[in-house]
């Protein structure tokens, strides 16, 4: 798979697909611009090498309809501040007016196309829509790892209509760090898997059985594993149809010499509410009408000990409902445990990313992925359509 450094961009129209789907408040103020900052090296490379820069991206899920709430105008403003340039915003991402704006661009000028998802053709991977996008450029650069697991027009179909198609620096970095952790890791390799559902990460767990030395399971998905061991979880969220499967995964791990760790205590409450009464109990003592919403301090201490000798750590998913303060301590504790380790630390998943940044510890992690679904696809051993479309390996 070729990178942007392998081609000549001087004087060429370079269309860079990025993922700048950043969180905003009710007044369209950007509350976290991490994803914008991560793509700056690729954008600056185009500008520094006298390219004509066209940026395309999506924002949220407008369902194929124009909605000012999902405009990329705030992103253009923030990009302009970082690039120290005037970043123009096109009124659309295709059409005669946009084509004219692109044709009028000069070397080292920047145009941000409006939200790709204002058109249904984007998410439908429509070939005609992709062809129109492709007509705007001489070179196509994919630097949007977070959407590489999706067969969308600006990620997949467009590559059929641009001869020069390459990967940007962020995409290459994401793949490099993940494969460094999975293909030839320093051991012990520890996988920390959290989040709400076993069903969403079942394939990832199975795929990693032959690769990791230790599993740490947290979040609501741990309840399904605990139930397979015969524990009463009260009103806790449990995927009853996967209890047997969870038990099989644990048995397979033990048979393969993999250590498998589950929470030993929990923060419980009668309901998911910031004002709800809560308490800490051993897993064996969860009341019938209460639910586990976070790992407890004993679990945090146990997991700290598990990570003591780790040399590679992959983490996906929080330990509890960290958005509510009373149920955030387990995730925050895990952030500190991983940050304090001597391991290569790779983190993927939007919620985990948010939790780490909220603690101010992000600079103590080796790599924090910008992709949730794409990162999970890699953990599952699935090919990424966006990478395959560039002529890269299917990564299975």
Phi and psi in degrees as a GROMACS rama.xvg file:
@    title "Ramachandran Plot"
@    xaxis  label "Phi"
@    yaxis  label "Psi"
@TYPE xy
-79.4199  150.373  UNK-2
-106.59  170.077  UNK-3
-60.6728  -24.8166  UNK-4
-74.4269  -12.4314  UNK-5
-87.7483  -1.19739  UNK-6
-129.825  165.278  UNK-7
-92.2183  124.744  UNK-8
-111.45  -9.01953  UNK-9
-58.2938  125.291  UNK-10
74.4625  1.15143  UNK-11
-99.3674  152.856  UNK-12
-83.4888  115.295  UNK-13
-112.14  115.33  UNK-14
-95.2592  116.582  UNK-15
-109.008  117.783  UNK-16
-85.6462  119.254  UNK-17
-122.04  165.09  UNK-18
-115.568  101.298  UNK-19
-117.244  38.0769  UNK-20
-76.8778  74.2674  UNK-21
-90.7712  152.56  UNK-22
-71.2581  141.792  UNK-23
-132.707  154.947  UNK-24
-85.0824  -174.029  UNK-25
-65.4871  -15.1465  UNK-26
-105.655  16.4467  UNK-27
61.4381  32.4492  UNK-28
-91.5053  130.037  UNK-29
-71.1398  125.769  UNK-30
-97.2653  -17.4574  UNK-31
-153.057  114.108  UNK-32
-104.567  24.8438  UNK-33
-53.2255  -46.4468  UNK-34
-65.0644  -30.2376  UNK-35
-69.073  -45.6432  UNK-36
-64.3933  -32.7435  UNK-37
-67.5157  -26.5106  UNK-38
-94.5114  -2.2573  UNK-39
-59.7199  -39.3015  UNK-40
-56.9549  -41.4787  UNK-41
-68.1075  -43.5969  UNK-42
-63.8681  -42.3261  UNK-43
-67.3084  -33.588  UNK-44
-61.415  -43.8581  UNK-45
-61.308  -45.8682  UNK-46
-68.2068  -42.2717  UNK-47
-66.5529  -22.4648  UNK-48
-104.955  27.2188  UNK-49
60.6292  36.3558  UNK-50
-89.3596  164.414  UNK-51
-101.18  112.888  UNK-52
-95.7249  121.232  UNK-53
-119.232  127.2  UNK-54
-113.01  134.65  UNK-55
-127.005  146.163  UNK-56
-163.192  173.437  UNK-57
-120.894  167.061  UNK-58
-140.851  116.553  UNK-59
57.8342  -146.766  UNK-60
-132.011  76.9004  UNK-61
-76.0584  -0.535246  UNK-62
58.987  40.9512  UNK-63
75.9799  13.9809  UNK-64
-123.93  146.505  UNK-65
-71.153  126.095  UNK-66
-141.633  112.791  UNK-67
-53.7691  -26.22  UNK-68
-61.3522  -26.1224  UNK-69
-107.789  23.1973  UNK-70
-68.9974  151.697  UNK-71
-90.8648  8.87333  UNK-72
-55.8772  -44.1616  UNK-73
-61.8488  -32.8912  UNK-74
-67.2253  -40.0663  UNK-75
-60.0939  -41.0532  UNK-76
-63.1378  -44.5144  UNK-77
-68.5944  -39.3903  UNK-78
-60.9414  -41.7119  UNK-79
-59.6254  -38.2937  UNK-80
-65.1553  -41.9578  UNK-81
-74.6012  -39.2333  UNK-82
-83.7956  -11.6716  UNK-83
57.9009  41.5547  UNK-84
-140.792  161.373  UNK-85
-81.7649  113.981  UNK-86
-97.1518  108.329  UNK-87
-75.1722  149.255  UNK-88
-113.87  123.221  UNK-89
-74.808  151.527  UNK-90
-72.2724  -13.2857  UNK-91
-154.734  -175.542  UNK-92
-109.743  -11.9313  UNK-93
-140.18  173.122  UNK-94
110.656  165.22  UNK-95
-58.911  -41.1898  UNK-96
-64.6951  -41.303  UNK-97
-66.3136  -42.5803  UNK-98
-59.4531  -39.7119  UNK-99
-67.2026  -40.9244  UNK-100
-61.4381  -39.9679  UNK-101
-65.4169  -44.2709  UNK-102
-63.358  -28.4515  UNK-103
-82.3625  -10.5047  UNK-104
-67.8631  144.016  UNK-105
-109.021  168.324  UNK-106
-52.2104  138.034  UNK-107
66.9092  19.8834  UNK-108
-103.233  157.782  UNK-109
-128.352  133.641  UNK-110
-128.284  127.027  UNK-111
-101.252  120.141  UNK-112
-73.8856  148.603  UNK-113
-69.5697  162.975  UNK-114
-38.8654  115.713  UNK-115
-59.1977  -32.7003  UNK-116
-80.0679  4.99719  UNK-117
-71.1852  -10.1537  UNK-118
-114.968  130.398  UNK-119
-61.0263  -28.4233  UNK-120
-59.019  -25.9785  UNK-121
-63.4001  -57.2003  UNK-122
-76.443  -16.7512  UNK-123
-87.4393  0.287266  UNK-124
55.9946  39.4112  UNK-125
-68.2368  128.858  UNK-126
-68.667  -37.0499  UNK-127
-67.3255  -41.0634  UNK-128
-62.8215  -43.6828  UNK-129
-62.4734  -38.6175  UNK-130
-63.9591  -38.9477  UNK-131
-65.2983  -41.0163  UNK-132
-62.5632  -44.8276  UNK-133
-62.4558  -30.3606  UNK-134
-67.0491  -12.3889  UNK-135
-82.9894  -12.7484  UNK-136
-136.454  165.358  UNK-137
-100.077  -29.4476  UNK-138
-131.734  136.767  UNK-139
-113.449  129.535  UNK-140
-121.835  123.573  UNK-141
-96.2788  114.007  UNK-142
-126.88  31.315  UNK-143
-116.836  69.6084  UNK-144
-52.9893  -38.7474  UNK-145
-63.2332  -16.3419  UNK-146
-116.038  10.2657  UNK-147
-69.4361  -13.4153  UNK-148
-86.5793  -0.0905245  UNK-149
-109.341  138.748  UNK-150
-90.5405  78.2744  UNK-151
-107.641  159.263  UNK-152
-58.0041  -41.8201  UNK-153
-79.8995  -4.44649  UNK-154
-112.52  -39.7622  UNK-155
-111.145  -66.2867  UNK-156
-59.3381  -33.703  UNK-157
-60.7046  -29.8997  UNK-158
-67.2031  -16.4185  UNK-159
-77.4438  -11.5419  UNK-160
-120.047  4.65668  UNK-161
-126.426  124.391  UNK-162
-71.0602  -42.3823  UNK-163
-92.1875  101.483  UNK-164
-130.774  124.269  UNK-165
-140.919  170.97  UNK-166
-97.4128  145.958  UNK-167
-87.2714  175.575  UNK-168
-66.7146  -37.6104  UNK-169
-64.6365  -46.9723  UNK-170
-59.248  -44.358  UNK-171
-63.766  -40.0704  UNK-172
-63.5663  -43.8914  UNK-173
-57.4473  -47.8384  UNK-174
-67.4886  -39.6574  UNK-175
-61.8941  -48.4472  UNK-176
-67.9352  -39.8942  UNK-177
-63.5278  -44.8561  UNK-178
-73.3069  -27.1561  UNK-179
-64.0426  -37.9785  UNK-180
-76.0063  -31.4142  UNK-181
-99.9053  -35.4267  UNK-182
-88.6672  -35.8151  UNK-183
-143.254  61.0991  UNK-184
-77.4162  154.19  UNK-185
-75.9973  135.14  UNK-186
-110.806  152.588  UNK-187
-71.8537  141.817  UNK-188
-100.283  121.442  UNK-189
-113.304  128.346  UNK-190
-105.353  123.167  UNK-191
-104.195  116.413  UNK-192
-120.414  121.334  UNK-193
-129.906  -159.97  UNK-194
103.551  -171.345  UNK-195
-87.1982  -40.6682  UNK-196
-124.617  136.484  UNK-197
-67.2132  -38.0162  UNK-198
-57.6793  -35.3458  UNK-199
-74.3629  -17.0279  UNK-200
-128.354  13.7681  UNK-201
-60.34  -47.6203  UNK-202
-65.801  -35.8311  UNK-203
-64.0308  -42.847  UNK-204
-61.2336  -45.7242  UNK-205
-63.7512  -42.7326  UNK-206
-65.0222  -31.7674  UNK-207
-89.101  -5.62589  UNK-208
-56.1039  -38.524  UNK-209
-88.0565  6.94681  UNK-210
-118.841  -37.3943  UNK-211
-92.4009  164.437  UNK-212
-100.954  -27.836  UNK-213
-143.547  144.27  UNK-214
-114.19  135.803  UNK-215
-118.263  123.791  UNK-216
-113.982  129.586  UNK-217
-139.563  -169.265  UNK-218
71.2947  -174.345  UNK-219
-63.5627  -26.256  UNK-220
-64.6336  -24.1505  UNK-221
-63.2044  -28.0526  UNK-222
-60.0473  -38.875  UNK-223
-65.4008  -39.3453  UNK-224
-67.4899  -41.8165  UNK-225
-64.5027  -37.5815  UNK-226
-65.0208  -34.1074  UNK-227
-64.6973  -18.4881  UNK-228
-93.4788  2.08155  UNK-229
96.8388  5.702  UNK-230
-76.6627  148.18  UNK-231
-89.642  119.394  UNK-232
-101.522  11.6135  UNK-233
61.9291  -129.779  UNK-234
-92.5856  11.2046  UNK-235
-59.6065  150.031  UNK-236
-67.0587  121.956  UNK-237
-135.536  136.478  UNK-238
-92.0012  90.5393  UNK-239
-58.3644  -34.1581  UNK-240
-72.49  -8.29394  UNK-241
-115.873  8.52129  UNK-242
-60.2851  -46.9833  UNK-243
-63.5623  -40.4305  UNK-244
-63.6784  -40.7385  UNK-245
-61.6461  -41.935  UNK-246
-62.1532  -38.7443  UNK-247
-65.2213  -37.6548  UNK-248
-64.2359  -42.5953  UNK-249
-63.5033  -42.5359  UNK-250
-63.156  -41.2958  UNK-251
-64.5118  -38.0824  UNK-252
-64.4102  -47.599  UNK-253
-63.1458  -41.7425  UNK-254
-61.577  -33.8333  UNK-255
-87.6243  7.81472  UNK-256
77.7831  17.218  UNK-257
-93.0886  130.458  UNK-258
-75.8832  135.731  UNK-259
-125.676  114.731  UNK-260
-114.069  132.005  UNK-261
-121.366  160.691  UNK-262
-59.9433  145.954  UNK-263
-107.46  -13.3216  UNK-264
-146.773  170.206  UNK-265
-149.489  153.511  UNK-266
-90.8567  120.453  UNK-267
-119.982  154.764  UNK-268
-152.809  159.018  UNK-269
-73.4394  -18.4283  UNK-270
-157.785  164.627  UNK-271
-86.6376  95.3818  UNK-272
-156.283  132.229  UNK-273
-58.1373  -24.6855  UNK-274
-95.8285  -0.555619  UNK-275
-69.9818  147.625  UNK-276
-65.7645  143.46  UNK-277
-143.01  160.244  UNK-278
-154.857  166.748  UNK-279
-107.097  128.688  UNK-280
-137.6  155.613  UNK-281
-63.4507  154.398  UNK-282
-54.7798  -34.9408  UNK-283
-70.1002  -10.8812  UNK-284
-120.901  27.8921  UNK-285
-71.1567  122.049  UNK-286
-61.9485  151.947  UNK-287
-59.4122  -32.4752  UNK-288
-105.985  21.4499  UNK-289
-120.088  168.033  UNK-290
-134.749  146.667  UNK-291
-78.7736  125.565  UNK-292
-123.349  -2.48606  UNK-293
-166.507  158.866  UNK-294
-75.0162  152.387  UNK-295
-91.4895  178.571  UNK-296
-64.5629  -32.5952  UNK-297
-67.1041  -38.1675  UNK-298
-64.4531  -42.1129  UNK-299
-60.5025  -41.2932  UNK-300
-67.2926  -42.0856  UNK-301
-58.4136  -47.851  UNK-302
-66.0375  -31.7416  UNK-303
-61.1706  -42.6699  UNK-304
-66.79  -37.6959  UNK-305
-61.6699  -36.5513  UNK-306
-83.4344  -4.42002  UNK-307
-56.1272  -43.026  UNK-308
-102.479  8.29172  UNK-309
-62.6666  140.931  UNK-310
-114.718  -18.1067  UNK-311
-141.183  132.07  UNK-312
-130.01  129.139  UNK-313
-116.217  127.035  UNK-314
-126.785  129.152  UNK-315
-140.986  112.606  UNK-316
105.97  135.859  UNK-317
-73.6432  168.007  UNK-318
-88.9671  -12.5096  UNK-319
-168.129  -167.525  UNK-320
-82.7208  78.9949  UNK-321
-70.1399  -13.4392  UNK-322
-67.1297  -22.5877  UNK-323
-102.46  126.356  UNK-324
-52.7663  -44.4121  UNK-325
-62.7678  -23.2633  UNK-326
-114.295  23.0083  UNK-327
-104.069  -13.0618  UNK-328
-64.2624  -35.7634  UNK-329
-64.3683  -42.0991  UNK-330
-67.2713  -43.0311  UNK-331
-62.531  -41.1223  UNK-332
-62.6663  -40.2663  UNK-333
-65.0959  -38.2634  UNK-334
-55.6428  -48.3287  UNK-335
-66.9685  -38.9852  UNK-336
-61.7371  -45.1777  UNK-337
-69.6735  -41.5335  UNK-338
-62.3185  -33.3937  UNK-339
-84.8777  -3.85988  UNK-340
-75.3956  168.229  UNK-341
-103.177  23.7064  UNK-342
-98.3953  163.303  UNK-343
-72.092  121.518  UNK-344
-117.995  118.216  UNK-345
-117.354  125.517  UNK-346
-121.29  134.133  UNK-347
-135.686  150.535  UNK-348
114.933  126.98  UNK-349
-56.4998  -44.2324  UNK-350
-66.1217  -41.5034  UNK-351
-63.8543  -41.6235  UNK-352
-57.2337  -48.8707  UNK-353
-60.3617  -43.6919  UNK-354
-61.0991  -42.6421  UNK-355
-66.3074  -45.3844  UNK-356
-63.9948  -32.8187  UNK-357
-67.8289  -21.5521  UNK-358
-90.9202  -9.96529  UNK-359
75.4707  19.2771  UNK-360
-103.937  6.57897  UNK-361
-58.6609  -31.2328  UNK-362
-73.7276  -5.15887  UNK-363
-99.5033  5.85382  UNK-364
-105.249  143.686  UNK-365
-62.0697  -48.3313  UNK-366
-154.031  131.084  UNK-367
-113.111  114.501  UNK-368
-69.5119  148.341  UNK-369
-87.6919  -5.18718  UNK-370
-115.455  136.014  UNK-371
-93.0176  -65.086  UNK-372
-62.559  -40.8825  UNK-373
-66.3562  -40.1585  UNK-374
-63.9733  -42.1306  UNK-375
-64.4344  -38.214  UNK-376
-58.7185  -41.2485  UNK-377
-63.7434  -41.5968  UNK-378
-63.306  -30.7166  UNK-379
-81.5577  -9.14426  UNK-380
80.1658  18.1119  UNK-381
-88.7506  149.854  UNK-382
-70.4505  149.615  UNK-383
-99.8316  113.972  UNK-384
-51.8598  -38.1189  UNK-385
-65.034  -33.4666  UNK-386
-77.5091  -44.2776  UNK-387
-59.7882  -38.2719  UNK-388
-64.6782  -23.9808  UNK-389
-87.471  -0.490568  UNK-390
90.3977  14.1685  UNK-391
-84.5692  176.304  UNK-392
-69.0632  155.911  UNK-393
-77.3074  -9.33886  UNK-394
63.0853  19.418  UNK-395
